[in-house]
């Protein structure tokens, strides 16, 4: 179970959302320009940040819950580090699920290739879609490869400037035999002029353990070298 939970929460995916009640003409008029702007937007890399994160994990079947708060930092040389400032609840959830998320992030940033999971046309077929709600366009995102770092779902962007609001869907490939279904909602906001993730909510079916869930909330105080005022 521990290995399955670590595999689940160390990787991310998204969950598609069906929307009804909007006219086709209005939807078509909003979708195409937003899609073109989204695909043509320049990349906005986060080169440096410092943020307090609150991570919580739950497994109802075994009645286990745990939480940790950590100060996380990405330095200008690309090194990711974290410091745990508080811990509550199950030792198992904290030590086998939550702490390994941060350890895995540090390892991926040190040795991985982040571009293979980026929301680009090299990794995804992005198109179609509809007006999800006033001012928000939903675009379908189909992964070009079955990899655990990619999602099969949708992205939601603003209709006026094509800024990313959230990603929802299912992991394109299960991370292990133990994890049979992984869904995710990841939310973004523009802080200090940079688009950054602000919240992650994920659920998965774990063999013999049932549904497990994770939430992670980001609270930034520095982005790309700029200190943020509270």
N, C-alpha and C positions, 0 to 999 in steps of 0.2 A: 504493500500500500504506500509506503513512504516514497519509493522510487517513482511510483505513478503520480503521486501528488507533486513531487518536485518537477517531474517532466511537464506536468500540466501547467503549473504556475510560473515556470521559468520561460515559457513561450507564450505568444499571444495570437489571437484570431479575432473574428467578428461575426455578427449575426444579422441576417437581412431582415428588413422590416417592410411589411406590406402596408400600403397607404391607399385609402379610398376617398371618394367624395370630391376630387378636384377635376375640373374640366380638361379634356384632352388638348384643346386649342391653347389654353393658358399654360398647360404643362409643357407642350412642345415648344412654345415660344420662349420659355424660360430655360429649358434643358440644354439645347444646343449651344447657345452663347456661353452658358456657364461651363459646359464641358470643354469648349475650346479654350476658355480662359484658364481653367484648371490645368489642362495638359500643357499649356504654354507658360505657366508660372515658373519663375526661377526657383531653384532650390534655396531653402532657408536653413542651413545647418546650425545646430546648437553646438558651438565650439567650447562652451564653458558654462557651468551653472552650479548653483548650490540650492538645495531644496530639502525641506523636512518632509518625510513620507510617513504616512500611517498605513500599515499593512494589516489586514485582518483575514483570517481563514476559518472556515466552519465545515464540520462534517456532522450532520444531524444523526446519522445512523449510530455513530459511536459517541455522540453527544460531546464532541470536542470542539473547542473554540480557542483561538489565541490571537494575540495582537502584539505588534512591536511598532515603535516609533524610531526612526533613524534619520540622521542628518546625512544626506548623500551629496557628493560633489564630483563634478567632472572638471578636471583641471585643463589648462590651456594646452598641455602636452598630450591630452587624450587619456589620462589615467583616471579611472573611476574608483572612488573610495567611499566608505560609509562608516558611521559611528552609531551604535545602538544607544539611545538615550532613555528608553523605557520599554518594559516587557510585561505583559499580563496574560493570564489564561494558561492553556495547555502547553507544557514543555514540548510535547510531541509536535504540535502544530508549529510552534515557534522554531524548534531546532531542525525539524525534518521538512518543513514547507516554506516558512517565511524567510528565515535566514538564507537558505540556499537560493532564493530568488535573487537576492542582492549579490551573493557570491557568483552566481551564473552570469549576471549582468556584467560584473567586473571582468570575468573570464572572456565573455564574448567581445567586449570592447577592446580587450587587450590582444586577442588572437583572431577574432572573426572578421567577416567582411559585411559591414552593415548595409552596403548597397544591394545585397541579394534579397533583403527583405523590404527595401524601400518601395513606396507607392509610386512606381514609375511604369512606363509602357514596356520596359525591358522585362519586368516581372509580372505585369498584369495586362489583360484586355479590359480597358475601361471604356464604358459607353452606355448607351441605352438610358434607362432611368426615367424619372418623373418628378414632378413638383410634389415633394413630400408634405410640405406645409408652407404657409406664406413665408417667402424669403429663403427657403431651404430646398435645395435640389438633391435628390437621391440618384447616384450613379452606380451601376452595377460594376463590380470588380471581380473578375475571374482570373485566378492565378494561372500562369503559363506552365507551372511545374507543380508537382505534388511534393511540397516541402513543408515541414512543421513551422517554418518561419513565415509562411504566406497564409493568406486568408481567402475564403470563398464567401463573398457577401456583398457589401455595399459601402460606399462612402457618401457622406452627407456634407454638402458644401453650401455656402451662401450664394444666392442667385445673382447678387450684384457684383461681388468681387472674387467669387470662387474660392473663398477661404475655407479650409477644412474645419468642420465642426465635430464630426465623430465618425468612427468606423465601427461597423457591426457585421458579424458573420460567424462562420465556423472555420476552425483550423483546417487547412487544405489536406493535411495528413495527420493522423493520430500520432502523438509523440511516443507511444509505447503500446504494447499488448494490453496493459492494464487500464489504459485510458481509452474509452470507446467513443466519446463525443465531447468536444470542447467548443463552447460558445463564448463570445466576448463582446463587450461594448467598451470602446475606448474613446474618451471625450477629450477635445482639444480646446484651447483658448489662446488668444493673442495677449501676451504679457511682455511689457517692455519692448513692444514692437516685433516680437518673435512668436511664431506659432509653436506651442509646446503642449505635450500631454498633461492633463490635469486630473484625470480619474480613469481607473480601469476596474471593470466589474466582469468577472468570469465565472462560469459554471462548467462542470464536467461530470460525466458518469465514470466512476472508478469501479472496476470489477471487485466484487465482494464488499465494497465500502459504500456503494450508492452514490448519490449526488454530493459533490463537494463544491464549495464556493470560495471566491477570493475577491477582496476589494483592495485597491491601492489608491490613495489620494496624495497628490503632490501640492506642496505649499512652497513656492519659490521665493528666495530673497536675493538672488543674484542670477542674471542671465547674460551670457557673453560679456562678462566683465563689468556689467552695469548693476550697481546695487539698487534694489527696489525698495521704495518706501512703503510701509504698511498703512 
